Amino acid sequence: MARRTNPIQPIIDKLPAPVKNKYFIVLVVFLFILFFVNRVNPLIQWELGQTLEELEDKKKYYEQKLEEVETDRADNEKNIEKYAREHYYMKKADEDVFIIVEEEDPFREK
């Protein structure tokens, strides 16, 4: 009885030893599934983490702006006459209003 020869055997013999190892093959298949087939792969998780950090930074920024607006609103409620005079140029009958515009110094540090 003649032995059958595997036509792929010469190709397999030319492969390096680590590629022939069954554990290496399983590891490569696992990593392929993990990174390319899986819907929740580490690359997407990293991107989502970056997005989360950006959103948290924006949340802090808007919370700070909200606090500033709340303090301005409370100040405006206390000094509604001052607010009306400054923003809407309202005046009493016997007053003159002079508008002074201050320019910002481009060399001054904030």
C-alpha positions as CSV (number, residue, x, y, z in Angstrom):
1,M,0.0,0.0,0.0
2,A,1.4,3.3,-1.0
3,R,1.7,6.1,1.5
4,R,-0.1,9.3,0.7
5,T,2.1,12.4,0.7
6,N,0.8,15.7,1.9
7,P,1.2,18.3,-0.8
8,I,1.5,21.1,1.8
9,Q,4.2,19.3,3.8
10,P,7.1,21.0,2.0
11,I,5.6,24.4,2.7
12,I,5.2,23.5,6.4
13,D,8.8,22.3,6.6
14,K,10.0,25.7,5.4
15,L,8.2,27.6,8.2
16,P,10.2,28.7,11.2
17,A,9.8,26.6,14.4
18,P,7.6,29.1,16.4
19,V,5.0,29.2,13.7
20,K,4.7,25.4,13.8
21,N,4.0,25.5,17.6
22,K,0.3,25.0,18.3
23,Y,0.3,27.4,21.3
24,F,1.7,30.1,19.0
25,I,-1.0,29.5,16.5
26,V,-3.7,29.6,19.2
27,L,-2.3,32.9,20.5
28,V,-2.2,34.5,17.1
29,V,-5.8,33.4,16.5
30,F,-6.9,34.7,19.9
31,L,-5.2,38.1,19.3
32,F,-6.8,38.3,15.8
33,I,-10.2,37.7,17.3
34,L,-9.6,40.1,20.2
35,F,-8.4,43.0,18.0
36,F,-10.3,42.6,14.7
37,V,-13.4,40.4,15.2
38,N,-14.5,41.4,18.6
39,R,-16.9,44.3,18.8
40,V,-15.4,45.7,22.0
41,N,-11.7,45.5,21.2
42,P,-9.0,47.3,23.2
43,L,-8.5,50.0,20.5
44,I,-12.1,51.0,20.7
45,Q,-11.9,50.9,24.5
46,W,-8.9,53.3,24.4
47,E,-10.7,55.7,22.1
48,L,-13.8,55.6,24.3
49,G,-11.6,56.4,27.3
50,Q,-10.1,59.4,25.5
51,T,-13.6,60.6,24.6
52,L,-14.6,60.2,28.2
53,E,-11.7,62.3,29.4
54,E,-12.6,65.0,26.9
55,L,-16.2,65.0,28.0
56,E,-15.2,65.2,31.7
57,D,-13.0,68.2,30.9
58,K,-15.9,69.9,29.1
59,K,-18.2,69.1,32.1
60,K,-15.8,70.8,34.5
61,Y,-15.6,73.8,32.1
62,Y,-19.3,74.2,31.8
63,E,-19.8,73.7,35.6
64,Q,-17.4,76.6,36.1
65,K,-19.2,78.7,33.6
66,L,-22.5,77.9,35.3
67,E,-21.1,79.0,38.6
68,E,-20.0,82.3,37.1
69,V,-23.4,82.8,35.5
70,E,-25.1,82.1,38.8
71,T,-22.9,84.6,40.6
72,D,-23.5,87.2,37.9
73,R,-27.3,86.6,38.1
74,A,-27.3,86.9,41.9
75,D,-25.2,90.1,41.6
76,N,-27.6,91.4,38.9
77,E,-30.6,90.7,41.0
78,K,-29.1,92.8,43.8
79,N,-28.0,95.6,41.5
80,I,-30.6,95.6,38.8
81,E,-30.4,99.4,38.4
82,K,-26.6,99.2,37.9
83,Y,-27.0,96.4,35.3
84,A,-29.7,98.4,33.4
85,R,-27.5,101.5,33.3
86,E,-24.4,99.6,32.1
87,H,-25.9,97.3,29.5
88,Y,-29.0,99.2,28.3
89,Y,-27.7,102.8,28.8
90,M,-30.7,103.8,30.9
91,K,-30.6,107.1,32.7
92,K,-32.6,109.3,34.9
93,A,-34.2,112.5,33.5
94,D,-31.6,114.9,35.0
95,E,-28.5,112.8,34.1
96,D,-26.0,112.6,31.2
97,V,-24.5,109.3,30.3
98,F,-20.9,109.0,29.1
99,I,-19.8,105.7,27.6
100,I,-16.1,104.9,28.1
101,V,-14.8,101.9,26.3
102,E,-11.6,100.3,27.7
103,E,-9.3,98.7,25.3
104,E,-7.4,95.6,26.3
105,D,-3.6,95.8,26.4
106,P,-2.3,93.0,24.2
107,F,0.9,92.9,26.2
108,R,-0.7,92.5,29.6
109,E,-0.8,89.0,31.0
110,K,-4.1,87.7,32.0
